[in-house]
Amino acid sequence: MTQSKDNPAEIQHRGPKVILFDIGGVCVISPFQSILDYELNLGIPPGWVNYSISRTAPDGFWQRLEKGEIPMDDDFFAGFSRDLHDPVRWATFYKAQQTKNPKLPKEVPPVPKIDARWLFFDMMSSARATDPWMFPALQKLKASGKFIVAALSNTVIFPENHEFNHNPIRSQFDVFVSSAHVGLRKPDPRIYELALKKVDEFARANANTDRGRALGWGEGIQRSDIVFLDDIGENLKTAKKAGFGTIKVSLGKAFEAVEELEEVTGLELAGDHPKIPIKPNLRGSKAKI
């Protein structure tokens, strides 16, 4: 990049005004690794849990929790468990795995027994650790003051007084759009429109500050002013349709997205963590039912 790092107004007119982050799998460690480890310990083909969750959309218990429609209580965990133990969905998934791995038994085995509550909290616990590449970049981006730093995340609301209710990462963002608090979740196009509205409101409300004047916030925020980072392709596809720029964050290789973010912003954002991919503990053909 040849952009100046000393003139924020110049940067903003030539590039984005808003860097919009997903949280899980981007700023913090992906819960997908927790799911994968659980599946491997059960000895089932990796991907079943994600398949089950995605196929229950838009009205599965997971999706309803992320939209804030139901509380995180015993009824949720019972419903989530039922979603993970659907025999028809399991048979469809298993037959698809057979085409990839002919060593799997021909007869569809019983649905794997999954402790939905334990798995859920293991996922939530692992996702509280910050990503070693992206989080330092987020901190540097915030400290630069040259961009509106925002978040658009599918979230859940924990019970009152739960230890996970306190999330210090939120202090890094000027704007935070939480699915469970707004009743929408990615990839619903409406939540992207809401994110655009919120960052535009922030820019206009702060247009007369020194920072706002230097960065042209009085003009508001257009779709093309936003660059969105996410680890899920479907979420990025909808963002592109909404007119946002996009950066894919690959599992275990967030440093690649940081490098792309450096090109977009003209800032040096990389930290000191070695750029060595974290390889998932995949055993593919060794997975058995």
Phi, psi and chi 1 to 4 in degrees:
 res  aa     phi    psi   chi1   chi2   chi3   chi4
   1 MET       -  143.0  -62.5  -73.2  -69.7      -
   2 THR  -110.4    4.5   58.7      -      -      -
   3 GLN   -65.6  146.0  -69.3  176.1  -33.1      -
   4 SER   -68.4  142.6  167.0      -      -      -
   5 LYS   -98.3    2.1  -62.4 -179.6 -176.8  179.7
   6 ASP  -103.9  -13.7  -62.1  -41.1      -      -
   7 ASN  -121.0   94.5 -172.5  -23.2      -      -
   8 PRO   -62.1  -33.8   20.3  -31.3      -      -
   9 ALA   -62.9  -41.4      -      -      -      -
  10 GLU   -62.7  -43.4  178.8 -175.9   -9.2      -
  11 ILE   -60.5  -45.6  -69.9  175.7      -      -
  12 GLN   -68.2  -35.0  -67.1  -51.3  -52.3      -
  13 HIS   -72.8  -21.5  -72.1  -56.6      -      -
  14 ARG  -100.7   -7.8  -64.8  173.6   59.7 -177.9
  15 GLY  -145.3 -161.8      -      -      -      -
  16 PRO   -72.0  157.0   27.9  -35.9      -      -
  17 LYS  -100.2  -23.0  -66.0 -179.1  178.3  179.2
  18 VAL  -127.3  130.3  179.5      -      -      -
  19 ILE  -108.2  115.7  -50.4  -60.9      -      -
  20 LEU  -109.1  119.7 -178.5   62.8      -      -
  21 PHE  -108.2  138.9  -70.0   85.3      -      -
  22 ASP   -74.1  165.0  176.7   32.2      -      -
  23 ILE  -103.6  -69.6  -59.8  -60.7      -      -
  24 GLY   -65.0  125.4      -      -      -      -
  25 GLY    84.9   -0.2      -      -      -      -
  26 VAL  -125.5  -71.0  176.8      -      -      -
  27 CYS   -83.2  -27.0  -59.7      -      -      -
  28 VAL  -124.1  166.0  -60.3      -      -      -
  29 ILE   -59.5  139.6  -61.5  -62.6      -      -
  30 SER   -67.8  133.4  174.2      -      -      -
  31 PRO   -68.5  -11.8   24.8  -33.6      -      -
  32 PHE   -61.5  -32.4  -67.9  157.5      -      -
  33 GLN   -66.3  -38.7 -175.0   62.2   53.7      -
  34 SER   -62.3  -42.3  173.5      -      -      -
  35 ILE   -63.1  -45.4  -66.4  173.5      -      -
  36 LEU   -61.1  -45.6  177.1   59.6      -      -
  37 ASP   -60.4  -40.1  -68.6  -16.5      -      -
  38 TYR   -63.6  -45.0 -172.4   86.5      -      -
  39 GLU   -62.7  -42.8  -70.1  170.6  -31.0      -
  40 LEU   -64.8  -36.4  -68.1  173.3      -      -
  41 ASN   -66.8  -29.7  -74.1  -28.5      -      -
  42 LEU   -79.9  -18.8  -76.1  178.0      -      -
  43 GLY    76.9   33.8      -      -      -      -
  44 ILE  -112.5  156.4   66.2  173.8      -      -
  45 PRO   -56.6  127.4  -24.6   34.3      -      -
  46 PRO   -57.6  142.0  -24.2   34.8      -      -
  47 GLY   113.9  -12.6      -      -      -      -
  48 TRP   -61.7  -45.8  160.9 -121.6      -      -
  49 VAL   -64.4  -46.9  172.7      -      -      -
  50 ASN   -62.8  -39.2  -77.5  -28.2      -      -
  51 TYR   -60.9  -47.2  177.8   90.0      -      -
  52 SER   -61.8  -45.2  179.7      -      -      -
  53 ILE   -63.2  -46.0  -68.7  173.4      -      -
  54 SER   -66.2  -34.4   65.8      -      -      -
  55 ARG   -78.3  -10.2  -68.3  -54.5 -173.0  -85.3
  56 THR   -89.1   -6.5   60.1      -      -      -
  57 ALA   -64.5  147.8      -      -      -      -
  58 PRO   -95.6    1.3   35.0  -36.1      -      -
  59 ASP  -119.9   20.1  -62.9  -45.2      -      -
  60 GLY   -70.5  169.5      -      -      -      -
  61 PHE   -64.8  -35.3  -81.3   82.7      -      -
  62 TRP   -61.7  -48.3 -179.1  -84.3      -      -
  63 GLN   -65.9  -38.9  -70.3   82.4   12.5      -
  64 ARG   -65.7  -35.6  -67.9  171.0   62.9 -167.3
  65 LEU   -66.3  -42.3 -174.7   72.1      -      -
  66 GLU   -69.9  -17.1  -73.4 -167.0  -28.9      -
  67 LYS   -96.6    2.5  -71.7 -175.4  -73.1 -175.1
  68 GLY    71.7   18.7      -      -      -      -
  69 GLU   -81.1  -24.1  -64.7  176.0   -9.6      -
  70 ILE  -134.8  151.6   55.7  175.8      -      -
  71 PRO   -80.5  161.3   29.8  -35.4      -      -
  72 MET   -84.9   86.3 -172.5 -173.0  -62.9      -
  73 ASP  -134.8 -170.4   56.0   13.7      -      -
  74 ASP   -61.1  -34.8  -71.2  -17.9      -      -
  75 ASP   -64.9  -38.9  -71.2  -20.2      -      -
  76 PHE   -61.6  -49.8  160.2   70.9      -      -
  77 PHE   -64.3  -34.4  -72.2  110.9      -      -
  78 ALA   -65.9  -42.5      -      -      -      -
  79 GLY   -68.7  -41.0      -      -      -      -
  80 PHE   -61.5  -40.1 -178.7   41.0      -      -
  81 SER   -63.4  -42.0 -178.8      -      -      -
  82 ARG   -61.7  -40.7  -72.3 -165.3  -61.5  -86.8
  83 ASP   -61.1  -34.9  -77.6  -12.2      -      -
  84 LEU   -81.1   -6.9  -67.3  174.7      -      -
  85 HIS  -121.4   26.8  -68.6   89.6      -      -
  86 ASP   -75.9  118.4 -178.6  -89.4      -      -
  87 PRO   -68.4  -33.5   21.3  -31.1      -      -
  88 VAL   -68.3  -45.7  175.2      -      -      -
  89 ARG   -63.8  -39.8 -166.0  155.2   46.9 -117.6
  90 TRP   -62.3  -43.5  164.2 -111.2      -      -
  91 ALA   -62.3  -40.8      -      -      -      -
  92 THR   -63.1  -45.4  -58.3      -      -      -
  93 PHE   -62.6  -46.4  170.5   80.3      -      -
  94 TYR   -63.8  -41.7 -175.3   81.2      -      -
  95 LYS   -64.0  -34.6  -70.4  173.3 -177.0  176.6
  96 ALA   -66.7  -35.9      -      -      -      -
  97 GLN   -69.2  -31.6  -62.1  -53.1  -58.0      -
  98 GLN   -62.4  -35.1  -75.3  178.0  -36.6      -
  99 THR   -67.2  -26.7   64.1      -      -      -
 100 LYS   -89.5  -27.4  -57.5  173.9 -174.9  177.2
 101 ASN  -136.4   90.2 -178.0    2.0      -      -
 102 PRO   -65.4  -10.1   21.8  -32.2      -      -
 103 LYS   -76.8  -13.5  -65.8 -177.9  179.6  179.2
 104 LEU   -66.7  145.6  -72.0  173.1      -      -
 105 PRO   -55.4  144.6  -25.0   34.0      -      -
 106 LYS   -70.2  -35.3  -62.6  -60.0 -179.9 -176.0
 107 GLU   -80.2  132.7 -175.9  176.3  -12.2      -
 108 VAL   -67.4  121.2  177.5      -      -      -
 109 PRO   -76.9  171.7   28.7  -33.5      -      -
 110 PRO   -61.6  155.6  -21.5   32.3      -      -
 111 VAL   -59.7  130.3 -178.0      -      -      -
 112 PRO   -59.5  141.3  -20.0   31.0      -      -
 113 LYS   -81.0  122.2  -60.4  -61.7 -178.1 -176.8
 114 ILE  -123.7  131.4  -65.7  175.1      -      -
 115 ASP   -84.6   94.2 -173.7  -29.2      -      -
 116 ALA   -62.0  -40.0      -      -      -      -
 117 ARG   -66.9  -46.1 -174.3 -172.1  -63.8  -95.0
 118 TRP   -62.5  -45.2 -172.3   94.8      -      -
 119 LEU   -61.7  -44.0  174.9   60.5      -      -
 120 PHE   -57.3  -49.6  178.3   88.2      -      -
 121 PHE   -74.3  -26.0  -79.9  110.4      -      -
 122 ASP   -66.6  -41.0 -171.3   63.1      -      -
 123 MET   -62.0  -46.6  -66.9  165.7   59.1      -
 124 MET   -65.3  -36.9  -63.8  -60.9  108.6      -
 125 SER   -67.5  -45.1  178.9      -      -      -
 126 SER   -65.3  -30.9   66.3      -      -      -
 127 ALA   -81.0    6.5      -      -      -      -
 128 ARG   -91.1  -12.6  -69.5 -179.9   66.8   77.3
 129 ALA   -82.0  133.1      -      -      -      -
 130 THR   -73.6  149.0   56.6      -      -      -
 131 ASP   -70.2  132.5 -176.4   88.7      -      -
 132 PRO   -68.7  -16.6   25.3  -35.1      -      -
 133 TRP  -104.2  -47.0  -62.6  -67.4      -      -
 134 MET   -76.9  -37.1 -170.9   59.5   72.0      -
 135 PHE   -64.0  -43.9 -173.6   68.0      -      -
 136 PRO   -60.0  -35.4  -25.6   36.1      -      -
 137 ALA   -65.8  -40.9      -      -      -      -
 138 LEU   -59.9  -44.3  169.5   62.7      -      -
 139 GLN   -62.7  -42.0  -69.0  178.7  -55.5      -
 140 LYS   -67.4  -38.8  -68.3  179.7 -179.8 -179.2
 141 LEU   -62.8  -44.6 -166.4   68.6      -      -
 142 LYS   -63.2  -44.7  173.8   71.8  171.3  176.8
 143 ALA   -65.3  -27.2      -      -      -      -
 144 SER   -65.9  -30.6   77.4      -      -      -
 145 GLY    71.3    9.6      -      -      -      -
 146 LYS   -95.3   -3.1  -64.4  177.8  179.0  178.8
 147 PHE  -142.0  154.0  -59.1   87.7      -      -
 148 ILE   -76.7  122.2  -64.3  173.2      -      -
 149 VAL  -103.9  116.1 -178.8      -      -      -
 150 ALA  -130.1  163.4      -      -      -      -
 151 ALA  -128.7  143.0      -      -      -      -
 152 LEU  -134.2  103.5  172.7   57.5      -      -
 153 SER  -135.6  139.9 -177.8      -      -      -
 154 ASN   -77.5  119.6  -72.8  -12.5      -      -
 155 THR  -127.7  174.5   60.2      -      -      -
 156 VAL  -132.1  160.3  -60.4      -      -      -
 157 ILE  -109.0  117.7  -62.1  174.0      -      -
 158 PHE   -80.1  158.5  -68.5   95.0      -      -
 159 PRO   -58.0  156.4  -23.7   33.5      -      -
 160 GLU   -56.2  137.0 -171.5  176.0   -1.7      -
 161 ASN    72.2    7.3  -62.0  -37.5      -      -
 162 HIS   -69.9  142.5 -166.1  -78.0      -      -
 163 GLU   -61.5  -26.0   61.9  176.4  -40.5      -
 164 PHE   -79.6   -5.5  -72.9  177.6      -      -
 165 ASN   -66.2  -28.6  -85.4  -36.5      -      -
 166 HIS   -89.0  116.3  176.1   63.0      -      -
 167 ASN  -127.8   97.6 -169.4  -14.4      -      -
 168 PRO   -62.9  -17.7   21.0  -32.1      -      -
 169 ILE   -64.4  -23.3 -162.2  173.3      -      -
 170 ARG   -63.9  -24.5  -68.5 -158.9  177.6 -159.1
 171 SER   -66.9  -13.0   65.0      -      -      -
 172 GLN   -79.7  -10.0  -61.6  -65.8  -39.5      -
 173 PHE  -112.3  140.4  -61.5   99.7      -      -
 174 ASP   -74.5  -35.5  -60.4  -51.5      -      -
 175 VAL  -135.7  136.3  176.2      -      -      -
 176 PHE  -133.5  114.0 -161.7  108.0      -      -
 177 VAL  -103.0  112.0  179.8      -      -      -
 178 SER  -107.7  122.6  160.7      -      -      -
 179 SER   -55.9  -44.1   68.7      -      -      -
 180 ALA   -67.6  -18.3      -      -      -      -
 181 HIS   -97.9  -16.9  -68.0   86.1      -      -
 182 VAL  -111.5   -5.7  -57.7      -      -      -
 183 GLY    77.8   17.2      -      -      -      -
 184 LEU  -136.6  154.0  -60.9  165.8      -      -
 185 ARG  -139.2  152.5   67.3 -175.2  -67.7  -84.7
 186 LYS   -63.9  143.1  -62.6  174.5  -65.1 -176.8
 187 PRO   -97.7   28.2   35.9  -36.3      -      -
 188 ASP   -58.1  122.4 -172.3  -32.8      -      -
 189 PRO   -56.7  -25.8  -24.6   34.0      -      -
 190 ARG   -67.2  -28.4  -68.0  175.4  -64.7  172.8
 191 ILE   -75.8  -25.0 -160.6  170.0      -      -
 192 TYR   -71.9  -38.5  -63.1   83.9      -      -
 193 GLU   -64.5  -37.6  -63.8  -59.8  -42.3      -
 194 LEU   -65.5  -41.8  179.0   60.9      -      -
 195 ALA   -60.6  -43.0      -      -      -      -
 196 LEU   -59.6  -44.6  172.4   61.4      -      -
 197 LYS   -61.5  -42.8  177.6  175.6 -179.9  -72.3
 198 LYS   -68.5  -41.7  -67.7  -63.2 -175.5 -178.1
 199 VAL   -72.1  -31.7  -65.8      -      -      -
 200 ASP   -65.7  -42.3 -178.9   65.6      -      -
 201 GLU   -62.4  -41.2  -71.5  175.0  -11.4      -
 202 PHE   -62.6  -44.9  177.0   86.4      -      -
 203 ALA   -61.8  -46.9      -      -      -      -
 204 ARG   -68.1  -35.5  -66.6 -179.2 -173.9  -82.5
 205 ALA   -68.1  -24.4      -      -      -      -
 206 ASN  -112.5   17.0  -67.4  -83.3      -      -
 207 ALA   -64.4  -28.0      -      -      -      -
 208 ASN   -94.8    6.3  -70.1  -35.1      -      -
 209 THR   -78.9  164.5   64.4      -      -      -
 210 ASP   -57.1  -43.5  -70.5  -16.5      -      -
 211 ARG   -64.8  -43.8 -176.3 -179.8  170.9 -149.4
 212 GLY   -64.5  -40.1      -      -      -      -
 213 ARG   -66.8  -41.0  -75.0 -169.7  -68.6  -91.2
 214 ALA   -66.1  -31.4      -      -      -      -
 215 LEU  -102.4    7.5  -58.9  175.9      -      -
 216 GLY    71.0   32.6      -      -      -      -
 217 TRP   -72.2  -19.0  -70.3   -5.4      -      -
 218 GLY   -62.3  -22.8      -      -      -      -
 219 GLU   -78.7   -7.1  -56.7  166.9    1.8      -
 220 GLY    78.5 -174.4      -      -      -      -
 221 ILE  -116.0  126.1  -57.4  -60.8      -      -
 222 GLN   -98.7  164.4  -54.1  -59.7  -43.5      -
 223 ARG   -56.0  -41.8  -60.8  171.0 -172.3  -84.0
 224 SER   -72.1   -6.7   58.3      -      -      -
 225 ASP   -83.9   -4.4  -68.2  -31.7      -      -
 226 ILE  -109.8  134.1  -59.5  173.3      -      -
 227 VAL  -116.7  126.9  170.8      -      -      -
 228 PHE  -114.5  131.7  176.6   54.4      -      -
 229 LEU  -110.8  129.9  -65.2   88.6      -      -
 230 ASP  -151.7  160.5 -157.2  -65.1      -      -
 231 ASP  -102.8    0.0   60.1  -35.0      -      -
 232 ILE  -116.0  124.1  -63.2  177.3      -      -
 233 GLY   -58.3  -40.7      -      -      -      -
 234 GLU   -63.1  -37.1 -170.7  174.3    3.5      -
 235 ASN   -67.3  -37.0  -65.1  -17.6      -      -
 236 LEU   -71.2  -35.7  -68.5  166.3      -      -
 237 LYS   -61.7  -44.2 -175.6 -176.7  -62.2 -175.9
 238 THR   -66.5  -37.0  -51.4      -      -      -
 239 ALA   -62.1  -40.9      -      -      -      -
 240 LYS   -62.5  -42.6  -89.4 -173.1  179.9  176.2
 241 LYS   -63.2  -29.0  -70.8 -179.6  179.6  178.4
 242 ALA   -78.0   -7.4      -      -      -      -
 243 GLY    95.9    9.2      -      -      -      -
 244 PHE   -85.3  150.6  -60.6  174.5      -      -
 245 GLY   -73.7  154.8      -      -      -      -
 246 THR  -136.3  150.8   60.1      -      -      -
 247 ILE  -134.7  125.7  -64.8  176.4      -      -
 248 LYS   -85.6  131.7  174.2   68.9 -179.4  -66.1
 249 VAL  -105.4  110.7 -177.8      -      -      -
 250 SER   -84.9  144.3  -61.3      -      -      -
 251 LEU   -57.6  123.4 -178.8   64.1      -      -
 252 GLY    77.3    2.7      -      -      -      -
 253 LYS  -137.4   42.6  -63.4 -170.9  -67.5 -175.8
 254 ALA   -61.9  -21.4      -      -      -      -
 255 PHE   -60.8  -28.6   59.5   85.1      -      -
 256 GLU   -66.0  -40.7  -66.1  179.1  -17.0      -
 257 ALA   -67.7  -35.2      -      -      -      -
 258 VAL   -62.4  -41.8  171.8      -      -      -
 259 GLU   -61.7  -40.9  -69.5  172.7   -7.9      -
 260 GLU   -68.0  -37.4 -168.6  169.6  -11.5      -
 261 LEU   -65.3  -34.2 -168.7   56.3      -      -
 262 GLU   -62.6  -40.7  -72.4 -177.8  -35.4      -
 263 GLU   -64.1  -40.2  -71.6  -64.4  -45.3      -
 264 VAL   -69.6  -39.8  167.7      -      -      -
 265 THR   -95.3  -20.9   62.7      -      -      -
 266 GLY    74.8   16.4      -      -      -      -
 267 LEU  -110.1  153.5  -60.8  175.9      -      -
 268 GLU   -88.5  111.6  -65.6  178.5    2.3      -
 269 LEU  -116.6  -17.4  -59.4  172.5      -      -
 270 ALA   -66.7  142.6      -      -      -      -
 271 GLY   -93.9 -155.5      -      -      -      -
 272 ASP   -98.1   -3.2  -62.0  -32.9      -      -
 273 HIS   -67.6  134.2 -162.9   74.0      -      -
 274 PRO   -57.6  139.9  -22.8   33.2      -      -
 275 LYS   -85.7   66.6  -64.3 -179.5  179.9 -178.7
 276 ILE  -117.9  119.6  -58.8  173.2      -      -
 277 PRO   -57.3  140.9  -23.0   33.5      -      -
 278 ILE   -86.8  113.4  -61.0  173.1      -      -
 279 LYS   -89.4  124.4  -64.9 -177.3  178.9  179.9
 280 PRO   -58.1  149.7  -22.8   33.9      -      -
 281 ASN   -81.5   60.5 -171.7   22.1      -      -
 282 LEU   -82.2  135.6  -73.5  166.6      -      -
 283 ARG  -123.1    6.3  -69.0 -166.9  -73.9  -94.1
 284 GLY    38.2 -103.8      -      -      -      -
 285 SER   -66.6  -15.7   63.2      -      -      -
 286 LYS   -81.1  -12.2  -65.3 -178.6 -179.9  178.8
 287 ALA   -68.8  127.4      -      -      -      -
 288 LYS  -127.5  158.9  -61.3  179.2 -179.3  178.5
 289 ILE   -89.5      -  -58.4  -60.4      -      -
